[in-house]
């Protein structure tokens, strides 16, 4: 069986125009900028317009990623959209995106792994190229969490934002691209972070709407403990799988959920702050979009250079986690 080297050959990102600051939230719920900043590191987040759906954000990010990869939509073989806020249960957001892009030769499906979704998407998409089935795969992480957030719950509404990040995967030079993957789940913790209603277990009804069961529910302290442990363990495992040491990591691009969690992971890996990509202060937690948006910013700012070893790591509802280690390949 073929074993082609696979990497990211183009990135793109999009965030909505509307900015919601901590000071705006002070007028909405019983909270303060100081409380939010000290506990999370978040200063502001982006909020999608009423008429915007996940496919709209995904389309903008995908266009930029294709342009960056110097590819047309017709050259895509597969589109994977990682999201927990799809336009609808079906058709998939990936199908809607495929049509809008004009990717007439691409298969398309959605993937749901919450905040770990983009990493799951990378691991999945890479296999198709590695074994020679496909040439080019588009992976998009997109969320509009503002539409499933309870804006009267001060414990959760301060955390989340909307956005989309995209990556085009393709063959790269030998010695570059993805080195190792680490994916995992613990379904016993599913109740710690969930959206109870809207599926076959609890279909939408007047009662579920009145009870606010279509909003995100989170056991904050339990998720925090899980995240701290998982970020470190997943990072160390993916480094070990690669036959490398943590001293060889040039950049960490973590899920942007909480600055304290990121700092803990950075310290455990022995990385200087300059080697960690953080945009949490400006965007909050964008779930599956967090890592690809942060990665795209670091690439466009030329912080990450050809040959750098980049570690992507995240955790999310499910409970899920993932880590990806790659040697960055730049065609430019």
C-alpha positions as CSV (number, residue, x, y, z in Angstrom):
1,X,0.0,0.0,0.0
2,X,1.1,3.5,-0.8
3,X,2.6,5.7,2.0
4,X,2.8,9.2,0.7
5,X,4.0,12.1,3.0
6,X,1.0,14.4,3.7
7,X,1.0,17.9,5.1
8,X,-1.0,21.1,5.2
9,X,-0.4,23.0,2.0
10,X,-2.8,26.0,2.6
11,X,-4.7,27.6,5.5
12,X,-7.5,30.2,5.8
13,X,-9.6,31.7,8.6
14,X,-12.7,33.8,9.0
15,X,-14.3,35.5,12.0
16,X,-17.5,37.5,12.0
17,X,-17.3,41.3,12.2
18,X,-19.3,41.8,15.4
19,X,-17.1,42.1,18.5
20,X,-18.6,41.4,22.0
21,X,-16.3,42.6,24.7
22,X,-16.2,41.8,28.4
23,X,-17.6,45.3,29.1
24,X,-20.5,44.5,26.8
25,X,-21.2,41.3,28.9
26,X,-21.1,43.4,32.1
27,X,-24.4,45.0,30.9
28,X,-25.9,41.6,30.1
29,X,-25.1,39.4,33.1
30,X,-23.6,39.7,36.6
31,X,-19.9,39.6,35.7
32,X,-17.0,41.9,35.2
33,X,-14.0,42.3,32.8
34,X,-11.6,41.6,35.7
35,X,-13.5,38.3,36.7
36,X,-13.5,37.1,33.1
37,X,-9.9,38.1,32.3
38,X,-8.3,36.7,35.4
39,X,-10.1,33.3,35.2
40,X,-10.0,32.8,31.4
41,X,-7.7,35.2,29.7
42,X,-10.6,36.3,27.3
43,X,-11.1,40.0,26.6
44,X,-13.5,39.8,23.6
45,X,-15.1,37.3,21.1
46,X,-16.7,37.5,17.7
47,X,-20.5,36.9,17.2
48,X,-22.1,35.8,14.0
49,X,-24.9,37.9,12.4
50,X,-28.4,36.6,12.8
51,X,-28.5,35.6,9.1
52,X,-25.1,33.8,9.2
53,X,-24.9,30.0,9.4
54,X,-21.8,27.8,9.9
55,X,-21.6,27.1,6.1
56,X,-21.2,30.9,5.5
57,X,-18.2,31.2,7.8
58,X,-16.8,27.9,6.5
59,X,-17.1,29.2,2.9
60,X,-15.0,32.3,3.7
61,X,-12.3,30.3,5.5
62,X,-12.2,27.7,2.7
63,X,-11.8,30.2,-0.1
64,X,-8.7,31.6,1.7
65,X,-7.2,28.2,2.3
66,X,-7.7,27.2,-1.4
67,X,-6.1,30.5,-2.5
68,X,-3.2,29.9,-0.1
69,X,-2.8,26.4,-1.5
70,X,-3.0,27.7,-5.1
71,X,-5.8,25.3,-5.9
72,X,-9.3,25.5,-7.4
73,X,-12.3,24.0,-5.7
74,X,-12.6,21.5,-8.6
75,X,-9.3,20.0,-7.5
76,X,-10.6,18.9,-4.2
77,X,-11.4,15.2,-3.7
78,X,-12.9,15.4,-0.2
79,X,-14.3,18.0,2.2
80,X,-14.5,17.3,5.9
81,X,-16.3,19.9,8.1
82,X,-15.8,19.5,11.9
83,X,-18.7,21.2,13.7
84,X,-21.2,20.8,16.5
85,X,-23.2,23.7,15.2
86,X,-24.2,22.5,11.6
87,X,-26.6,24.5,9.5
88,X,-29.0,21.6,10.0
89,X,-29.0,17.9,11.0
90,X,-28.9,17.2,7.2
91,X,-27.9,17.9,4.6
92,X,-24.4,18.1,6.1
93,X,-22.7,21.5,6.3
94,X,-19.9,19.9,4.2
95,X,-22.5,19.2,1.4
96,X,-23.7,22.8,1.5
97,X,-20.0,24.0,1.4
98,X,-19.2,21.7,-1.4
99,X,-22.0,23.1,-3.6
100,X,-21.2,26.7,-2.8
101,X,-17.5,26.3,-3.5
102,X,-18.2,24.5,-6.8
103,X,-16.2,21.5,-5.6
104,X,-17.9,19.2,-8.1
105,X,-15.5,16.3,-7.7
106,X,-15.4,16.2,-3.9
107,X,-17.1,13.8,-1.5
108,X,-18.2,15.6,1.6
109,X,-19.2,14.8,5.2
110,X,-19.5,16.4,8.7
111,X,-17.5,15.2,11.7
112,X,-18.6,15.9,15.3
113,X,-15.9,15.8,18.0
114,X,-16.6,19.2,19.6
115,X,-13.4,21.2,20.3
116,X,-11.2,18.3,19.1
117,X,-13.0,18.2,15.8
118,X,-10.4,19.9,13.6
119,X,-7.7,17.5,14.8
120,X,-10.0,14.5,14.2
121,X,-10.5,16.0,10.7
122,X,-6.8,16.3,10.0
123,X,-6.2,12.7,11.1
124,X,-9.0,11.4,9.0
125,X,-8.3,13.4,5.9
126,X,-4.6,12.6,6.0
127,X,-5.2,8.9,5.6
128,X,-7.0,9.3,2.3
129,X,-3.9,11.0,0.8
130,X,-1.3,8.9,2.5
131,X,-2.8,5.7,1.0
132,X,-3.2,7.2,-2.5
133,X,-7.0,7.3,-2.5
134,X,-7.1,11.1,-2.9
135,X,-4.8,14.0,-3.8
136,X,-6.4,17.0,-2.0
137,X,-8.6,17.2,1.1
138,X,-10.2,20.3,2.7
139,X,-10.7,20.2,6.4
140,X,-12.7,23.0,8.1
141,X,-13.4,23.6,11.7
142,X,-16.4,25.9,12.1
143,X,-18.7,26.9,15.0
144,X,-21.5,29.4,15.7
145,X,-21.6,28.8,19.4
146,X,-23.4,32.0,20.1
147,X,-26.6,30.4,18.8
148,X,-26.5,27.6,21.4
149,X,-25.3,29.7,24.3
150,X,-27.5,30.7,27.2
151,X,-26.8,34.4,27.4
152,X,-28.3,34.5,31.0
153,X,-25.8,31.9,32.3
154,X,-22.7,33.9,33.4
155,X,-20.6,30.7,33.8
156,X,-20.8,29.8,30.1
157,X,-21.7,32.9,28.1
158,X,-18.4,34.6,28.8
159,X,-16.4,31.7,27.2
160,X,-17.6,31.2,23.6
161,X,-17.2,32.8,20.3
162,X,-17.8,32.2,16.6
163,X,-15.4,31.5,13.7
164,X,-14.0,29.2,11.1
165,X,-10.6,27.9,10.2
166,X,-9.6,25.7,7.2
167,X,-6.7,23.7,6.0
168,X,-6.0,22.1,2.6
169,X,-4.1,18.8,2.9
170,X,-1.9,17.4,0.1
171,X,1.3,15.5,-0.6
172,X,4.5,17.2,0.5
173,X,8.2,16.5,0.2
174,X,9.6,13.5,1.9
175,X,10.5,14.2,5.5
176,X,7.8,16.9,5.9
177,X,4.2,17.0,7.0
178,X,2.3,14.9,9.5
179,X,4.5,12.8,11.8
180,X,2.1,11.4,14.4
181,X,-1.5,11.5,15.6
182,X,-3.1,10.9,19.0
183,X,-6.8,10.7,19.3
184,X,-8.9,9.6,22.2
185,X,-12.3,9.7,23.9
186,X,-14.0,9.0,27.3
187,X,-17.7,8.8,26.8
188,X,-18.3,8.4,30.5
189,X,-17.6,12.1,30.8
190,X,-20.2,13.1,28.1
191,X,-22.5,14.7,30.6
192,X,-19.9,17.2,31.7
193,X,-20.2,19.2,28.5
194,X,-23.3,18.8,26.4
195,X,-26.3,20.2,24.5
196,X,-29.1,18.0,25.9
197,X,-32.0,18.5,23.4
198,X,-32.4,18.5,19.7
199,X,-31.5,14.9,18.9
200,X,-33.4,11.6,18.9
201,X,-33.0,11.2,22.7
202,X,-34.7,14.5,23.4
203,X,-36.4,15.9,20.2
204,X,-37.1,19.6,20.0
205,X,-40.4,20.5,21.7
206,X,-42.1,23.4,23.4
207,X,-41.0,21.9,26.7
208,X,-37.3,21.5,25.8
209,X,-37.2,25.1,24.5
210,X,-38.8,26.5,27.6
211,X,-36.4,24.6,29.8
212,X,-33.4,25.9,27.8
213,X,-32.2,22.4,26.9
214,X,-30.9,23.5,23.5
215,X,-28.1,25.5,25.2
216,X,-24.6,24.4,26.1
217,X,-24.4,22.9,29.6
218,X,-21.0,22.6,31.2
219,X,-19.6,21.4,34.6
220,X,-16.8,23.9,34.5
221,X,-14.5,22.7,37.2
222,X,-14.7,19.1,36.1
223,X,-13.9,20.0,32.5
224,X,-11.0,22.2,33.6
225,X,-9.5,19.3,35.5
226,X,-9.9,17.0,32.5
227,X,-8.4,19.6,30.2
228,X,-5.3,20.2,32.2
229,X,-4.5,16.4,32.5
230,X,-5.4,15.7,28.8
231,X,-3.5,18.5,27.2
232,X,-0.3,17.3,28.8
233,X,-0.8,13.6,28.3
234,X,-1.9,13.9,24.6
235,X,1.0,16.1,23.9
236,X,3.6,13.8,25.4
237,X,2.0,10.8,23.7
238,X,2.1,12.3,20.2
239,X,5.8,13.4,20.8
240,X,6.6,9.8,22.0
241,X,4.9,8.3,18.9
242,X,7.1,10.5,16.7
243,X,10.2,9.3,18.4
244,X,11.0,12.8,19.4
245,X,11.6,14.8,22.6
246,X,9.7,17.8,23.9
247,X,12.8,19.9,23.4
248,X,12.4,19.4,19.6
249,X,9.0,21.2,19.5
250,X,9.2,24.6,17.9
251,X,5.6,25.7,18.3
252,X,2.6,24.8,20.3
253,X,-0.9,25.6,18.8
254,X,-3.3,24.6,21.6
255,X,-7.1,24.7,21.7
256,X,-8.0,28.2,23.0
257,X,-10.3,27.5,25.9
258,X,-8.6,29.0,28.9
259,X,-5.2,30.7,29.4
260,X,-4.5,28.8,32.6
261,X,-4.9,25.5,30.8
262,X,-2.6,26.7,28.0
263,X,0.0,28.0,30.4
264,X,0.0,24.7,32.3
265,X,0.6,22.7,29.1
266,X,3.3,25.1,28.0
267,X,5.1,24.8,31.3
268,X,4.9,21.0,31.3
269,X,6.4,21.0,27.8
270,X,9.1,23.4,28.8
271,X,8.3,25.9,26.1
272,X,8.9,29.6,26.1
273,X,5.8,31.8,25.8
274,X,7.1,33.0,22.4
275,X,6.6,29.5,21.1
276,X,2.9,29.2,22.0
277,X,0.2,30.6,19.7
278,X,-2.5,32.3,21.7
279,X,-5.4,34.4,20.4
280,X,-7.9,33.5,23.1
281,X,-8.0,37.1,24.3
282,X,-9.5,38.2,21.0
283,X,-11.8,35.3,20.1
284,X,-12.6,33.2,23.2
285,X,-13.3,29.5,22.8
286,X,-14.4,28.8,19.2
287,X,-14.5,25.0,19.7
288,X,-13.4,23.2,16.5
289,X,-12.4,26.6,14.9
290,X,-9.9,27.6,17.6
291,X,-6.9,25.6,16.5
292,X,-7.1,26.3,12.7
293,X,-7.7,30.0,13.2
294,X,-4.7,30.3,15.6
295,X,-2.6,28.2,13.1
296,X,-3.6,30.4,10.2
297,X,-2.7,33.6,12.1
298,X,0.7,32.2,13.0
299,X,1.4,31.2,9.4
300,X,0.4,34.5,8.0
301,X,2.4,36.4,10.6
302,X,5.4,34.2,9.5
303,X,5.9,33.0,13.1
304,X,5.9,29.4,11.9
305,X,8.6,28.7,9.2
306,X,9.4,25.9,6.9
307,X,10.9,22.9,8.8
308,X,9.4,23.9,12.2
309,X,8.0,21.1,14.4
310,X,4.5,22.2,15.2
311,X,2.3,20.5,17.9
312,X,-1.5,21.0,17.7
313,X,-3.4,19.8,20.8
314,X,-7.0,20.1,22.0
315,X,-9.8,18.6,24.1
316,X,-13.6,18.9,23.9
317,X,-17.0,17.6,24.7
318,X,-17.6,13.9,24.2
319,X,-15.2,13.8,26.1
320,X,-12.6,13.9,23.3
321,X,-9.0,14.9,22.8
322,X,-6.5,15.0,20.1
323,X,-2.9,15.9,19.2
324,X,-1.1,16.2,15.9
325,X,2.6,16.7,15.3
326,X,3.9,17.8,12.0
327,X,7.0,19.2,10.4
328,X,5.8,22.4,8.7
329,X,6.1,22.4,4.9
330,X,6.0,25.7,3.0
331,X,5.8,25.8,-0.8
332,X,6.4,29.6,-0.8
